C-alpha cells in the first residue's frame, strides 16, 4: 500500500500497464462498481486473456506498474546480453529465487532470471517448476517487449531468443 503523502500512479484510457500476476494489459477506462454499498472506481484493464478490474484507490506500485520505457528495456537487454550467473545446485534455493522474482515483478529481475534459467537449461536440465517458471517469465517479457517496441510477438520472441543464444526456444510461447 502507498505510504501517506506518496503519489499513486494514475493511468489513463489507452495506457499500457503490467500487472504483477496477469502481465501486460491496456487500460480501457475507469468504471464505478458498487461493492459493499459503496461505489468504487476501478481501472478496466484488458489483458491478452482476460479483463481485470483493479481498484483505483488501491494501486500501490507493487501490483500494477507502467509499461517499461525504452530506457528500461535497454537496461534489460543489456542484462540479457551479459554472461549468466551460475545458479545454486540446491533446487530449494532456486525455487525461492523464482518466487522472489515473481513477487518483485521488475523488468530487470525478470530479465536476469530468464537469462540465468536459460543458461542453466542449456548446461543442465531444469526441473518442472523451473521450466514452467521460465516459460511464464519469457511469455511476460516477450509480451512487454512486443508492446514497448511496437513489434509482433513473434519478432520480440525472436529477438529475445537471439540475445539468450537459446537453441531450444519454448514451443508454447
VMD Tcl script that draws the C-alpha trace (Angstrom):
set ca {
  {0.00 0.00 0.00}
  {1.23 3.52 -0.66}
  {2.60 5.50 2.26}
  {0.84 8.66 3.46}
  {1.63 11.55 1.14}
  {3.08 9.28 -1.56}
  {1.71 9.98 -5.03}
  {-0.06 7.00 -6.54}
  {0.36 6.17 -10.21}
  {-2.57 7.37 -12.26}
  {-3.36 5.66 -15.51}
  {-5.49 6.88 -18.38}
  {-7.51 5.12 -21.03}
  {-5.10 3.62 -23.57}
  {-2.14 3.36 -21.17}
  {-0.27 0.07 -21.22}
  {0.44 -1.40 -17.79}
  {1.95 -4.55 -16.31}
  {0.00 -6.40 -13.62}
  {2.13 -8.50 -11.27}
  {0.01 -11.62 -11.73}
  {-1.70 -11.11 -15.10}
  {1.06 -9.48 -17.17}
  {0.69 -6.80 -19.82}
  {-2.65 -5.11 -20.34}
  {-4.17 -1.90 -21.59}
  {-6.32 0.42 -19.51}
  {-9.69 0.61 -21.25}
  {-11.20 3.13 -18.86}
  {-12.40 3.67 -15.34}
  {-15.70 2.19 -14.21}
  {-17.57 2.55 -10.94}
  {-18.79 -0.63 -9.29}
  {-20.89 -0.98 -6.19}
  {-19.10 -3.18 -3.67}
  {-20.24 -3.35 -0.05}
  {-22.69 -0.49 -0.53}
  {-20.09 1.94 -1.87}
  {-19.39 2.86 -5.47}
  {-15.69 2.45 -6.06}
  {-13.71 3.41 -9.19}
  {-11.83 0.59 -10.92}
  {-9.43 0.56 -13.83}
  {-10.84 -1.74 -16.50}
  {-7.75 -3.45 -17.90}
  {-7.78 -5.71 -20.94}
  {-5.02 -8.34 -20.99}
  {-4.37 -10.91 -23.66}
  {-6.54 -13.46 -21.85}
  {-8.99 -11.54 -19.68}
  {-10.43 -8.30 -18.38}
  {-9.32 -7.13 -14.94}
  {-10.90 -4.62 -12.61}
  {-8.26 -3.06 -10.37}
  {-9.37 -0.60 -7.66}
  {-8.03 2.87 -8.48}
  {-7.61 3.72 -4.78}
  {-5.57 0.61 -4.10}
  {-2.89 0.98 -6.73}
  {0.25 0.53 -4.71}
  {3.03 0.30 -7.29}
  {3.59 -3.33 -6.38}
  {0.68 -4.94 -8.19}
  {0.48 -2.57 -11.16}
  {3.23 -0.64 -12.89}
  {3.53 1.32 -16.11}
  {4.90 -0.45 -19.18}
  {8.69 -0.28 -19.30}
  {10.23 2.71 -21.03}
  {12.70 2.39 -23.91}
  {15.50 3.15 -21.41}
  {14.32 0.41 -19.05}
  {14.18 -2.02 -21.96}
  {17.71 -1.08 -22.99}
  {18.87 -1.97 -19.45}
  {17.00 -5.28 -19.61}
  {18.58 -6.08 -22.98}
  {22.00 -5.28 -21.54}
  {21.31 -7.77 -18.72}
  {20.21 -10.41 -21.22}
  {23.50 -9.97 -23.15}
  {25.66 -10.40 -20.05}
  {27.05 -13.79 -19.11}
  {24.62 -15.76 -16.95}
  {25.22 -16.01 -13.24}
  {25.56 -19.59 -12.08}
  {22.55 -20.73 -10.13}
  {22.67 -22.74 -6.93}
  {22.60 -26.52 -7.22}
  {20.06 -26.50 -4.39}
  {16.61 -26.74 -6.01}
  {15.01 -25.17 -2.91}
  {17.23 -22.10 -3.29}
  {16.35 -21.82 -6.99}
  {12.64 -22.13 -6.17}
  {12.98 -19.34 -3.57}
  {14.69 -17.12 -6.17}
  {11.88 -17.75 -8.67}
  {9.27 -16.83 -6.03}
  {11.16 -13.62 -5.16}
  {11.43 -12.52 -8.79}
  {7.76 -13.21 -9.44}
  {6.83 -11.20 -6.33}
  {9.13 -8.35 -7.37}
  {7.92 -8.28 -10.97}
  {10.51 -5.76 -12.14}
  {11.69 -5.98 -15.73}
  {15.35 -6.17 -14.70}
  {14.74 -9.02 -12.22}
  {12.75 -10.95 -14.80}
  {15.44 -10.44 -17.47}
  {18.16 -11.62 -15.08}
  {16.22 -14.77 -14.09}
  {15.25 -15.59 -17.69}
  {18.91 -15.27 -18.70}
  {20.12 -17.46 -15.82}
  {17.42 -20.13 -16.17}
  {18.01 -20.32 -19.93}
  {21.75 -20.81 -19.40}
  {21.06 -23.49 -16.78}
  {18.65 -25.25 -19.14}
  {21.32 -25.28 -21.86}
  {24.04 -26.59 -19.49}
  {21.90 -28.84 -17.31}
  {18.30 -29.87 -17.06}
  {15.65 -27.73 -15.35}
  {13.07 -29.34 -13.12}
  {9.35 -28.95 -13.92}
  {8.91 -25.92 -11.64}
  {11.83 -24.15 -13.29}
  {10.67 -25.00 -16.81}
  {7.19 -23.69 -16.04}
  {8.62 -20.50 -14.48}
  {10.94 -19.93 -17.45}
  {8.09 -20.30 -19.96}
  {5.85 -17.97 -17.93}
  {8.52 -15.31 -17.43}
  {9.59 -15.43 -21.08}
  {5.96 -15.01 -22.21}
  {5.60 -11.99 -19.94}
  {8.90 -10.49 -21.10}
  {8.07 -11.08 -24.79}
  {4.62 -9.52 -24.43}
  {6.00 -6.38 -22.77}
  {8.86 -6.26 -25.30}
  {6.36 -6.51 -28.15}
  {4.16 -3.66 -26.91}
  {7.04 -1.42 -25.79}
  {9.00 -1.76 -29.02}
  {5.93 -1.98 -31.28}
  {6.89 -5.40 -32.64}
  {4.87 -8.51 -33.25}
  {5.06 -11.11 -30.51}
  {6.98 -13.36 -32.90}
  {9.55 -10.64 -33.66}
  {10.01 -9.90 -29.93}
  {10.37 -13.64 -29.18}
  {12.96 -13.96 -31.94}
  {14.99 -11.03 -30.60}
  {14.85 -12.43 -27.08}
  {15.95 -15.90 -28.16}
  {18.83 -14.40 -30.17}
  {20.04 -12.44 -27.14}
  {19.79 -15.57 -25.00}
  {21.55 -17.74 -27.61}
  {18.74 -20.20 -26.89}
  {18.84 -23.17 -29.27}
  {15.70 -24.66 -27.70}
  {13.04 -21.95 -27.61}
  {9.81 -22.92 -25.86}
  {7.23 -24.36 -28.20}
  {4.21 -22.90 -26.39}
  {5.31 -19.28 -26.00}
}
mol new
graphics top color blue
foreach p $ca { graphics top sphere $p radius 0.5 }
foreach p [lrange $ca 0 end-1] q [lrange $ca 1 end] { graphics top cylinder $p $q radius 0.2 }
display resetview
